[in-house]
Amino acid sequence: MRITTRKIILWATCFTLILLAPAGARASSIFLIKTDTSSLSGSGYIDLQYEGNAGAGASVASISGFSTNGSLGGPATISLMGDASGDLASSVVIMNGALSGSGYNDYNEAITFGTFTEFEVALSNPVGGVANSAFTLSYYASDDATPVLSTDLSGASASLTVEPDGTVLPVTYADDSGNYDTTVTNESGPSPVPEPSSFFAVGAGLALLAGSVARNRFSRLAQNRFN
């Protein structure tokens, strides 16, 4: 895991913008995300992404408190792309690419599945911007290409869409058996119930991101094969 000068500058710029923003814009929404992985066995991958659509304001996803009764693969199995850094064993920071222009900001690590995973994610309110961003959690089989615990086109088990005003719309997806294995709990206060039109907006945004996810996943897999 290399931390480049470019990334250090981007991180510093992003956090400076957040700190200089009005108090309302600095606020974060905190969610506890739990996944029942008891239907899985052996090894696979956990994948975290935070992408901003064109026009999204700068925002940061901070992941901490990861826990499982399985085991993480460790640093040798971590793949970082775009504006992602850290280690799930301690903490991970993923920016949405609004400052760097990165359209694919991804943390990927091998995992031996137990019966559950859980972690907290804090999503900072966007600084400016007119478009939304999406944080997604996905699990993959041992080939790191086949989604598990999801029937969504993007492969996500859960997504949290951050609107320009800081409203966060969580959505979970069913697995092949119709079970919703992932739960998302708002730990920063009650969230408004999304209107049907909001779900349409979330779906449209995720559909745009899904194509990027697929293209960049193949790119990362090809890159790993030659490394």
C-alpha positions as CSV (number, residue, x, y, z in Angstrom):
1,M,0.0,0.0,0.0
2,R,1.7,3.1,-1.2
3,I,0.8,6.6,0.0
4,T,1.8,9.0,-2.7
5,T,2.4,12.7,-2.4
6,R,-0.6,13.3,-4.6
7,K,-2.9,11.4,-2.2
8,I,-1.5,13.3,0.8
9,I,-2.2,16.6,-0.9
10,L,-5.8,15.5,-1.9
11,W,-6.5,14.2,1.6
12,A,-5.2,17.4,3.2
13,T,-7.2,19.6,0.8
14,C,-10.4,17.6,1.4
15,F,-10.2,17.7,5.1
16,T,-9.3,21.5,5.0
17,L,-12.4,22.1,2.9
18,I,-14.5,20.2,5.4
19,L,-13.0,22.0,8.4
20,L,-13.5,25.4,6.8
21,A,-17.1,24.6,5.8
22,P,-20.1,25.8,7.9
23,A,-20.9,23.6,10.9
24,G,-23.9,22.1,9.1
25,A,-21.8,21.0,6.2
26,R,-19.1,19.5,8.5
27,A,-21.5,17.2,10.2
28,S,-21.3,13.5,9.6
29,S,-24.0,10.8,9.5
30,I,-22.9,7.6,11.3
31,F,-24.2,4.2,10.4
32,L,-23.6,0.7,11.9
33,I,-23.6,-1.9,9.1
34,K,-24.0,-5.5,10.0
35,T,-24.0,-8.5,7.7
36,D,-25.0,-12.1,8.4
37,T,-22.4,-14.1,6.5
38,S,-23.5,-17.5,8.0
39,S,-24.6,-18.7,4.5
40,L,-21.0,-18.3,3.2
41,S,-18.1,-20.6,3.8
42,G,-14.4,-20.5,3.0
43,S,-12.7,-17.4,1.7
44,G,-13.8,-14.4,-0.4
45,Y,-13.5,-10.6,-0.5
46,I,-15.0,-7.6,1.2
47,D,-15.2,-4.5,-1.0
48,L,-15.9,-0.9,0.0
49,Q,-16.4,2.0,-2.4
50,Y,-17.3,5.6,-2.3
51,E,-18.1,7.3,-5.6
52,G,-19.4,10.8,-6.4
53,N,-21.4,11.4,-9.5
54,A,-20.3,14.4,-11.7
55,G,-21.0,17.6,-9.8
56,A,-20.9,16.0,-6.3
57,G,-19.3,18.0,-3.5
58,A,-16.3,16.7,-1.6
59,S,-17.1,14.1,1.0
60,V,-15.3,11.5,3.0
61,A,-16.3,8.0,4.2
62,S,-14.5,7.0,7.4
63,I,-14.8,3.3,8.3
64,S,-13.9,2.0,11.8
65,G,-14.6,-0.6,14.4
66,F,-14.6,-3.5,11.9
67,S,-15.4,-6.8,13.6
68,T,-15.9,-10.4,12.5
69,N,-15.7,-13.9,13.9
70,G,-14.0,-14.9,10.7
71,S,-10.6,-13.3,9.7
72,L,-9.3,-10.6,7.4
73,G,-6.6,-11.5,4.9
74,G,-4.2,-8.8,6.1
75,P,-2.1,-6.2,4.3
76,A,-0.8,-8.6,1.6
77,T,-4.3,-9.0,0.3
78,I,-5.4,-5.4,0.4
79,S,-6.1,-3.6,-2.9
80,L,-6.5,0.2,-2.9
81,M,-7.7,2.2,-5.9
82,G,-8.4,5.9,-6.3
83,D,-8.8,7.9,-3.2
84,A,-8.8,5.0,-0.7
85,S,-6.4,4.4,2.2
86,G,-6.0,2.5,5.4
87,D,-6.6,-1.0,6.7
88,L,-9.9,-2.5,8.0
89,A,-8.1,-3.9,11.0
90,S,-7.7,-0.3,12.2
91,S,-9.5,2.3,10.0
92,V,-10.2,3.1,6.3
93,V,-10.7,6.5,4.7
94,I,-12.3,6.7,1.2
95,M,-12.9,10.1,-0.5
96,N,-15.6,10.3,-3.1
97,G,-13.3,11.6,-5.9
98,A,-14.8,15.1,-6.1
99,L,-11.4,16.7,-5.8
100,S,-9.2,14.3,-7.7
101,G,-11.7,13.4,-10.4
102,S,-11.3,9.7,-9.6
103,G,-14.4,7.8,-10.6
104,Y,-13.4,4.6,-8.8
105,N,-12.4,4.8,-5.1
106,D,-12.2,1.3,-3.8
107,Y,-10.9,-0.8,-0.8
108,N,-10.8,-4.5,-1.3
109,E,-9.5,-7.2,1.1
110,A,-9.6,-11.0,1.3
111,I,-11.7,-12.4,4.1
112,T,-12.3,-15.8,5.6
113,F,-16.0,-15.8,6.3
114,G,-17.4,-16.4,9.8
115,T,-21.0,-15.8,10.7
116,F,-21.0,-12.0,10.7
117,T,-19.2,-8.7,9.9
118,E,-19.9,-5.3,11.3
119,F,-18.4,-1.8,11.2
120,E,-19.3,1.8,11.5
121,V,-19.1,4.3,8.6
122,A,-19.2,8.1,9.1
123,L,-20.2,10.0,5.9
124,S,-19.3,13.7,6.0
125,N,-21.8,16.1,4.5
126,P,-20.7,17.2,1.0
127,V,-18.9,20.6,0.7
128,G,-20.8,22.3,-2.1
129,G,-21.9,20.3,-5.2
130,V,-25.2,19.5,-6.8
131,A,-25.0,15.7,-7.3
132,N,-25.1,12.7,-5.0
133,S,-22.4,10.2,-3.9
134,A,-22.8,6.5,-3.1
135,F,-21.0,4.4,-0.5
136,T,-21.4,0.7,-1.2
137,L,-20.6,-2.6,0.6
138,S,-20.1,-5.7,-1.5
139,Y,-18.9,-9.3,-0.9
140,Y,-17.3,-11.5,-3.5
141,A,-16.5,-15.1,-3.9
142,S,-12.9,-16.4,-3.9
143,D,-12.5,-15.3,-7.5
144,D,-13.0,-11.7,-6.4
145,A,-15.4,-11.3,-9.3
146,T,-18.6,-13.1,-8.4
147,P,-20.9,-11.1,-6.1
148,V,-22.4,-13.0,-3.1
149,L,-25.2,-11.9,-0.7
150,S,-26.7,-9.7,-3.5
151,T,-28.9,-9.9,-6.5
152,D,-28.4,-6.2,-7.3
153,L,-26.7,-5.4,-10.7
154,S,-23.9,-3.5,-8.9
155,G,-23.2,-6.5,-6.6
156,A,-23.8,-4.4,-3.6
157,S,-25.3,-5.8,-0.3
158,A,-25.9,-2.3,0.9
159,S,-25.6,1.2,-0.4
160,L,-25.8,4.7,1.3
161,T,-26.5,7.5,-1.1
162,V,-25.4,10.9,0.2
163,E,-27.5,13.8,-1.3
164,P,-26.1,17.3,-1.8
165,D,-27.9,18.5,1.4
166,G,-26.3,15.7,3.5
167,T,-29.4,13.5,3.6
168,V,-28.3,9.8,3.5
169,L,-30.6,7.2,2.0
170,P,-29.6,3.7,3.0
171,V,-30.8,0.7,0.9
172,T,-30.1,-3.0,1.4
173,Y,-30.4,-5.7,-1.2
174,A,-31.7,-9.3,-1.1
175,D,-29.5,-12.4,-1.8
176,D,-30.4,-15.2,-4.1
177,S,-32.8,-16.7,-1.5
178,G,-34.6,-13.4,-0.9
179,N,-33.0,-12.8,2.4
180,Y,-31.7,-9.3,3.4
181,D,-28.4,-10.3,5.1
182,T,-27.2,-6.7,5.7
183,T,-28.8,-4.2,8.1
184,V,-28.0,-0.5,8.3
185,T,-28.7,1.4,11.5
186,N,-28.5,5.1,11.7
187,E,-26.5,6.0,14.9
188,S,-26.6,9.7,14.4
189,G,-30.3,10.2,14.9
190,P,-33.5,9.4,13.0
191,S,-33.5,9.6,9.2
192,P,-36.4,10.8,7.2
193,V,-38.3,8.1,5.3
194,P,-37.3,8.5,1.6
195,E,-40.1,9.4,-0.9
196,P,-40.5,7.0,-3.8
197,S,-38.9,9.7,-6.0
198,S,-35.8,9.5,-3.8
199,F,-35.5,5.8,-4.4
200,F,-35.7,6.4,-8.1
201,A,-32.9,9.0,-7.8
202,V,-30.8,6.5,-5.8
203,G,-31.4,3.8,-8.4
204,A,-30.5,6.1,-11.2
205,G,-27.3,7.1,-9.5
206,L,-26.3,3.5,-8.6
207,A,-27.0,2.4,-12.2
208,L,-24.5,5.0,-13.5
209,L,-22.0,3.8,-10.9
210,A,-22.6,0.1,-11.7
211,G,-21.0,0.4,-15.1
212,S,-18.0,2.1,-13.7
213,V,-17.7,-0.5,-10.9
214,A,-17.7,-3.4,-13.4
215,R,-15.2,-1.8,-15.8
216,N,-12.8,-0.9,-13.0
217,R,-13.2,-4.3,-11.3
218,F,-12.0,-6.0,-14.4
219,S,-9.1,-3.5,-14.6
220,R,-8.1,-4.2,-11.1
221,L,-8.3,-8.0,-11.5
222,A,-6.2,-7.7,-14.7
223,Q,-3.6,-5.5,-12.9
224,N,-3.4,-8.0,-10.0
225,R,-2.7,-10.9,-12.4
226,F,0.3,-9.1,-13.8
227,N,1.7,-8.0,-10.4
